[in-house]
Amino acid sequence: MNKEPVSRELFDEVMVPNYAPGKIIPVKGEGSRIWDQDGREFVDLAGGIAVTSLGHAHPGLVGELEEQAHKIWHLSNVMTNEPALRLAKALCDLTFAERVFFANSGGEANEAAFKLARRYSWEHFGPEKHEIISFKNAFHGRTLFTVSVGGQAKYLEGFEPAPAGIHHADFNDLESVKKLISKEKTCAVVVEPIQGEGGVLPATPEFLQGLRDLCDENDALLVFDEVQTGVGRTGHLFAYQMYGVTPDILSSAKSLGGGFPVAAMLTTAKIAASLGIGTHGSTYGGNPLACAVAHKVIDTVSQPDILKGVVARSQRLRKGLESIGERYGVFSEVRGAGLLLGAVLTEQWQGKAKDFLNAGLDEGVMVLVAGANVVRLAPSLIIPETDIDEALERFERAVKTLCA
């Protein structure tokens, strides 16, 4: 097996060109630090897009993975397995959920959620009640169904015709939902508590409560996409707990596995009954390796001191970003919750978020973008304060260079 060093140029030779990766190739990670092929060190404020919730090579996760690797790697869903049952029990104990379906990615968890919503309404109200209301600038995945429910036309271009029966309202605008919702036709309203790819834009409490009330009035299910906001990201285990608004179905992925691919759809026993035997499935969903790691993540992140630490780290990071914004006139606001933050670029810097990402890499700090006008941060939930301070120093140097 060839393990010779490879270059970024090899990507263009052997990979489908749907990504445009940067010029560096990371080869090692520990905590909130990453090293590339040349030994350059970076402070990681990107977290693999809100995935590495406990940092890189967390000893507890490595230990769980190694232990399970010596037991059993895979079983078909003709049989169940111990790690999957333990993880499902933990998720039910810690949330509103009574039933769990496991998958491998956020897109798959959302696919299951949307299929369940339609199936439930079909069983209880008939085939006419199948329409889904989502929101402009939303992002729910890359399958044809989930990208259609998402509210960004650019991701659907060239893949039409899209599945029918999907409508898009304006985020944080309850009146726009009232114009679309129907007791006869609407089966579900799907919303991110904080729009991630759409610019790290939080929903207002009044908006989410209004959606809950509208769904109740119209016999529709409320679906929360917590792929990006879940598993401690906001300082609560799930964002619905921060808002005090309980959905009927919730999707989780990203931080759930701390870097190992795993996802979950959570719901009640009554609603779950509509996904009877043979109605849905996943070859790798509930994989023992993934579930063993995810159980350790949930057990760790759900501890009160960890969640309190997210809030403290958020304040430190937000304050630092706001100071940089004030000194250099680059950010109009810093929004989000917990360790999912978005620094919104001022008018003169509109459209240049990627420049900040690249400048950050040059100074040894990894950040993200959320569209062209927002710099997004989603680091480890346990990133040391010293790493936050150093990352901010490096990022300020990057901003200073851009402004020069």
C-alpha positions as CSV (number, residue, x, y, z in Angstrom):
1,M,0.0,0.0,0.0
2,N,1.5,3.3,-1.1
3,K,1.9,5.8,1.7
4,E,4.3,8.1,0.0
5,P,3.8,11.9,0.7
6,V,1.2,13.5,-1.5
7,S,0.7,17.0,-2.7
8,R,-2.3,19.3,-3.1
9,E,-2.0,18.9,-6.9
10,L,-2.9,15.3,-6.6
11,F,-6.4,16.3,-5.6
12,D,-7.0,17.9,-9.0
13,E,-5.8,14.7,-10.7
14,V,-7.8,12.1,-8.8
15,M,-10.8,13.8,-7.1
16,V,-14.2,14.9,-8.4
17,P,-13.9,18.7,-8.5
18,N,-16.9,19.6,-6.3
19,Y,-14.5,20.9,-3.6
20,A,-11.8,23.5,-3.7
21,P,-9.5,22.6,-0.8
22,G,-6.8,25.0,0.5
23,K,-3.2,24.6,-0.3
24,I,-2.2,23.0,3.0
25,I,-2.7,19.3,3.9
26,P,-3.1,18.8,7.7
27,V,-1.6,15.5,8.9
28,K,-1.9,15.7,12.7
29,G,-4.2,17.2,15.3
30,E,-4.1,17.4,19.1
31,G,-6.6,19.3,21.1
32,S,-7.1,22.6,19.3
33,R,-3.9,22.5,17.4
34,I,-3.3,21.1,13.9
35,W,0.0,20.5,12.0
36,D,0.4,20.3,8.2
37,Q,2.9,18.3,6.1
38,D,5.6,20.9,6.6
39,G,5.2,21.0,10.4
40,R,3.4,24.4,10.5
41,E,1.1,24.7,13.5
42,F,-2.4,26.2,13.4
43,V,-4.9,27.0,16.1
44,D,-8.2,25.5,15.0
45,L,-11.3,27.7,15.4
46,A,-13.1,25.9,12.6
47,G,-13.6,22.5,14.2
48,G,-14.1,20.8,10.9
49,I,-17.2,22.9,10.5
50,A,-18.6,22.4,14.1
51,V,-17.6,18.7,14.2
52,T,-14.6,18.1,16.4
53,S,-16.5,19.0,19.6
54,L,-13.8,17.7,21.9
55,G,-10.8,18.7,19.8
56,H,-8.5,16.4,17.9
57,A,-7.4,13.0,19.3
58,H,-9.3,13.4,22.5
59,P,-8.0,10.6,24.8
60,G,-11.5,9.6,25.9
61,L,-12.7,9.2,22.3
62,V,-9.5,7.5,21.2
63,G,-9.9,5.0,24.1
64,E,-13.5,4.2,23.2
65,L,-12.7,3.7,19.6
66,E,-9.7,1.4,20.3
67,E,-11.8,-0.6,22.8
68,Q,-14.7,-1.1,20.4
69,A,-12.3,-1.8,17.5
70,H,-11.1,-5.0,19.3
71,K,-14.8,-6.1,19.7
72,I,-16.9,-5.7,16.6
73,W,-16.9,-3.1,13.8
74,H,-20.1,-3.7,11.9
75,L,-23.4,-5.5,11.9
76,S,-26.3,-5.1,9.5
77,N,-29.5,-3.8,11.0
78,V,-30.8,-7.3,10.8
79,M,-29.3,-7.3,14.4
80,T,-28.8,-4.5,16.9
81,N,-25.7,-3.9,18.9
82,E,-24.8,-2.7,22.4
83,P,-23.2,0.7,21.6
84,A,-26.2,1.7,19.5
85,L,-28.6,0.8,22.3
86,R,-26.6,2.6,24.9
87,L,-26.3,5.8,22.8
88,A,-30.0,5.7,22.0
89,K,-30.8,5.3,25.7
90,A,-28.6,8.3,26.6
91,L,-30.1,10.5,24.0
92,C,-33.6,9.6,25.1
93,D,-32.7,10.2,28.8
94,L,-31.2,13.6,28.1
95,T,-33.9,15.0,25.6
96,F,-37.6,15.1,24.8
97,A,-37.0,12.0,22.6
98,E,-38.5,8.6,23.1
99,R,-37.1,7.0,19.9
100,V,-33.9,7.4,17.9
101,F,-32.9,6.5,14.3
102,F,-29.2,6.4,13.5
103,A,-27.5,7.5,10.3
104,N,-24.1,8.7,9.1
105,S,-24.5,12.4,8.3
106,G,-26.6,15.4,8.9
107,G,-28.1,15.1,5.4
108,E,-29.2,11.6,6.1
109,A,-30.7,12.5,9.5
110,N,-32.7,15.2,7.8
111,E,-33.7,12.9,5.0
112,A,-35.1,10.6,7.6
113,A,-36.8,13.5,9.4
114,F,-38.5,14.8,6.3
115,K,-39.6,11.3,5.2
116,L,-41.0,10.6,8.7
117,A,-42.9,13.9,8.7
118,R,-44.6,13.0,5.4
119,R,-45.2,9.4,6.3
120,Y,-46.8,10.4,9.7
121,S,-49.2,12.9,8.0
122,W,-50.0,10.4,5.3
123,E,-51.0,7.8,7.9
124,H,-52.9,10.2,10.1
125,F,-54.4,12.7,7.7
126,G,-54.1,11.4,4.1
127,P,-51.9,12.0,1.1
128,E,-53.0,15.7,0.5
129,K,-51.2,16.7,3.7
130,H,-47.6,16.4,2.5
131,E,-46.3,20.0,2.1
132,I,-43.2,21.2,4.0
133,I,-42.4,24.8,4.9
134,S,-38.8,25.7,5.3
135,F,-36.9,29.0,5.2
136,K,-34.9,31.1,2.8
137,N,-31.1,30.7,3.3
138,A,-31.6,27.5,5.2
139,F,-29.3,24.5,4.7
140,H,-30.3,21.0,5.4
141,G,-28.0,18.8,3.4
142,R,-27.0,17.7,-0.1
143,T,-29.4,14.9,-1.0
144,L,-32.0,16.0,-3.6
145,F,-34.7,16.1,-0.9
146,T,-32.7,18.0,1.7
147,V,-31.2,20.5,-0.7
148,S,-34.8,21.2,-2.0
149,V,-36.0,21.8,1.6
150,G,-33.0,24.0,2.1
151,G,-33.6,27.6,1.0
152,Q,-30.5,28.3,-1.2
153,A,-31.2,28.0,-4.9
154,K,-27.5,27.8,-5.8
155,Y,-27.3,24.3,-4.3
156,L,-30.2,23.1,-6.4
157,E,-29.1,24.6,-9.8
158,G,-28.8,21.9,-12.4
159,F,-30.4,19.2,-10.3
160,E,-34.0,20.0,-11.0
161,P,-36.8,18.9,-11.1
162,A,-36.9,19.2,-7.3
163,P,-39.3,17.2,-5.1
164,A,-42.7,19.0,-5.0
165,G,-44.6,20.3,-2.1
166,I,-41.9,22.5,-0.5
167,H,-42.3,26.2,0.3
168,H,-39.9,28.7,1.7
169,A,-40.9,31.5,4.2
170,D,-38.7,34.3,5.5
171,F,-36.6,33.4,8.6
172,N,-37.7,35.2,11.8
173,D,-40.9,36.4,10.0
174,L,-43.9,34.6,11.4
175,E,-46.3,36.4,9.1
176,S,-44.6,34.9,6.1
177,V,-45.3,31.4,7.6
178,K,-48.9,32.2,8.3
179,K,-49.4,32.9,4.6
180,L,-48.1,29.5,3.6
181,I,-49.3,27.1,6.4
182,S,-52.4,25.0,5.8
183,K,-54.2,22.6,8.1
184,E,-55.2,20.6,5.0
185,K,-51.8,20.5,3.2
186,T,-48.9,21.3,5.6
187,C,-47.2,18.3,7.2
188,A,-44.2,20.0,8.7
189,V,-42.3,23.2,9.4
190,V,-38.5,22.7,9.3
191,V,-36.2,25.2,10.9
192,E,-32.6,25.6,12.1
193,P,-32.6,27.3,15.6
194,I,-29.6,29.2,14.3
195,Q,-29.1,29.3,10.5
196,G,-25.5,28.1,10.1
197,E,-24.6,28.2,6.4
198,G,-27.0,31.0,6.0
199,G,-24.9,33.4,8.1
200,V,-25.0,32.2,11.7
201,L,-28.3,33.9,12.2
202,P,-30.2,33.0,15.4
203,A,-33.9,32.6,15.5
204,T,-35.7,34.8,18.0
205,P,-37.5,33.0,20.9
206,E,-40.8,34.6,19.8
207,F,-40.3,33.2,16.3
208,L,-39.7,29.6,17.4
209,Q,-42.5,29.7,19.9
210,G,-44.8,31.1,17.1
211,L,-43.8,28.2,14.9
212,R,-44.6,25.7,17.7
213,D,-48.1,27.3,18.1
214,L,-48.8,27.4,14.3
215,C,-47.8,23.7,14.0
216,D,-50.1,22.8,16.9
217,E,-53.0,24.8,15.4
218,N,-52.5,23.1,12.0
219,D,-51.7,19.5,12.9
220,A,-48.2,19.9,11.5
221,L,-44.9,18.6,12.9
222,L,-42.2,21.0,14.0
223,V,-38.7,19.8,12.9
224,F,-35.6,21.3,14.3
225,D,-32.4,20.8,12.3
226,E,-29.8,20.8,15.0
227,V,-27.0,19.3,12.9
228,Q,-24.9,22.4,13.6
229,T,-26.3,23.7,16.9
230,G,-26.6,20.4,18.8
231,V,-24.4,18.5,21.2
232,G,-23.3,21.4,23.4
233,R,-22.6,23.9,20.6
234,T,-24.8,26.7,22.1
235,G,-23.9,25.9,25.8
236,H,-27.0,23.7,26.1
237,L,-27.0,20.1,25.0
238,F,-29.4,21.0,22.2
239,A,-30.5,24.5,21.2
240,Y,-34.2,23.8,21.7
241,Q,-33.4,23.6,25.4
242,M,-31.9,27.1,25.3
243,Y,-35.1,28.4,23.6
244,G,-37.6,26.4,25.7
245,V,-39.4,25.3,22.5
246,T,-39.7,21.5,22.0
247,P,-39.8,20.1,18.5
248,D,-41.5,16.9,17.4
249,I,-38.5,15.7,15.4
250,L,-34.8,16.8,15.8
251,S,-31.8,15.9,13.7
252,S,-28.3,15.7,15.1
253,A,-24.9,15.0,13.5
254,K,-21.5,16.9,13.3
255,S,-20.5,17.3,16.9
256,L,-22.3,14.1,17.9
257,G,-19.3,12.0,16.8
258,G,-16.6,14.4,17.6
259,G,-15.1,13.7,14.2
260,F,-16.4,10.2,13.6
261,P,-19.2,10.0,11.1
262,V,-22.5,9.5,12.9
263,A,-26.0,11.1,13.0
264,A,-29.3,10.7,14.7
265,M,-32.9,11.6,14.3
266,L,-34.8,12.0,17.5
267,T,-38.6,11.9,17.9
268,T,-41.5,10.7,20.1
269,A,-42.8,7.1,20.2
270,K,-46.1,8.2,18.6
271,I,-44.5,9.8,15.6
272,A,-41.8,7.1,15.3
273,A,-44.4,4.5,14.8
274,S,-44.9,5.7,11.3
275,L,-41.5,4.4,10.3
276,G,-42.5,0.8,10.6
277,I,-40.5,-2.2,9.4
278,G,-39.1,-1.7,5.9
279,T,-40.1,2.0,5.5
280,H,-36.5,3.4,5.9
281,G,-33.0,2.1,6.5
282,S,-29.3,2.7,6.5
283,T,-26.5,0.2,6.0
284,Y,-24.1,1.9,8.4
285,G,-26.6,3.7,10.6
286,G,-26.0,2.5,14.2
287,N,-22.5,1.3,13.4
288,P,-20.9,0.0,16.7
289,L,-17.7,2.0,16.3
290,A,-19.5,5.3,15.6
291,C,-22.0,4.8,18.4
292,A,-19.3,3.9,21.0
293,V,-17.5,7.1,20.2
294,A,-20.7,9.2,20.1
295,H,-21.8,7.8,23.5
296,K,-18.5,9.0,25.0
297,V,-19.1,12.5,23.3
298,I,-22.6,12.7,24.8
299,D,-21.5,11.5,28.2
300,T,-18.7,14.1,28.2
301,V,-20.5,17.1,26.7
302,S,-23.6,16.7,28.8
303,Q,-21.7,17.4,32.0
304,P,-22.7,20.8,33.5
305,D,-19.2,22.0,33.8
306,I,-18.5,21.4,30.1
307,L,-21.7,23.3,29.1
308,K,-20.9,26.2,31.5
309,G,-17.4,26.2,30.0
310,V,-18.9,26.7,26.5
311,V,-20.6,29.9,27.7
312,A,-17.4,31.3,29.3
313,R,-15.4,30.5,26.2
314,S,-18.0,32.1,24.0
315,Q,-17.8,35.3,25.9
316,R,-14.1,35.4,25.6
317,L,-14.1,34.7,21.9
318,R,-17.0,37.1,21.2
319,K,-15.3,39.9,23.2
320,G,-12.0,39.4,21.2
321,L,-13.8,39.4,17.9
322,E,-15.7,42.6,18.8
323,S,-12.5,44.3,19.8
324,I,-10.8,43.4,16.5
325,G,-13.9,44.6,14.7
326,E,-13.8,48.0,16.5
327,R,-10.1,48.5,16.0
328,Y,-10.1,47.8,12.3
329,G,-13.7,48.6,11.3
330,V,-14.2,45.1,9.7
331,F,-17.2,43.7,11.7
332,S,-20.6,45.3,12.1
333,E,-21.7,42.7,14.7
334,V,-20.8,39.3,16.2
335,R,-23.8,37.0,16.5
336,G,-24.7,33.4,17.3
337,A,-24.6,31.5,20.5
338,G,-22.1,29.5,22.5
339,L,-19.3,28.4,20.2
340,L,-21.1,28.9,17.0
341,L,-20.3,32.6,16.2
342,G,-20.5,34.7,13.1
343,A,-18.6,38.0,12.6
344,V,-20.6,40.0,10.1
345,L,-18.4,42.1,7.7
346,T,-19.0,45.8,7.4
347,E,-20.2,47.3,4.1
348,Q,-16.7,48.0,2.8
349,W,-15.7,44.3,3.3
350,Q,-18.9,42.7,1.9
351,G,-18.3,39.7,-0.2
352,K,-14.7,39.1,1.1
353,A,-15.2,36.6,3.9
354,K,-12.9,34.1,2.1
355,D,-10.1,36.7,2.2
356,F,-10.3,36.6,6.0
357,L,-10.1,32.8,6.0
358,N,-7.1,32.8,3.8
359,A,-5.3,35.5,5.7
360,G,-6.0,33.6,8.9
361,L,-4.3,30.5,7.4
362,D,-1.2,32.6,6.6
363,E,-1.0,33.6,10.2
364,G,-1.6,30.1,11.6
365,V,-5.3,30.2,12.6
366,M,-8.2,28.3,11.0
367,V,-11.6,30.0,10.7
368,L,-14.6,29.4,8.5
369,V,-17.0,31.4,6.4
370,A,-20.8,31.4,6.3
371,G,-21.6,32.8,2.9
372,A,-19.6,35.7,1.5
373,N,-20.2,38.2,4.3
374,V,-19.7,36.3,7.6
375,V,-16.6,34.9,9.2
376,R,-17.7,31.8,11.2
377,L,-16.1,30.2,14.2
378,A,-17.0,26.8,15.6
379,P,-14.0,25.5,17.7
380,S,-13.8,22.7,20.1
381,L,-16.1,23.0,23.1
382,I,-13.2,22.6,25.4
383,I,-10.6,24.7,23.6
384,P,-8.2,26.1,26.3
385,E,-8.4,29.8,27.0
386,T,-4.8,30.2,26.1
387,D,-5.5,28.8,22.7
388,I,-8.4,31.3,22.3
389,D,-6.1,34.2,23.2
390,E,-3.4,33.0,20.8
391,A,-5.9,32.4,18.0
392,L,-7.3,35.9,18.4
393,E,-3.7,37.4,18.3
394,R,-3.0,35.5,15.1
395,F,-6.3,36.5,13.6
396,E,-5.8,40.1,14.5
397,R,-2.5,40.0,12.6
398,A,-4.3,38.6,9.6
399,V,-6.9,41.4,9.8
400,K,-4.2,44.0,10.1
401,T,-2.5,42.7,7.0
402,L,-5.7,42.8,5.1
403,C,-6.5,46.3,6.2
404,A,-3.0,47.4,5.2
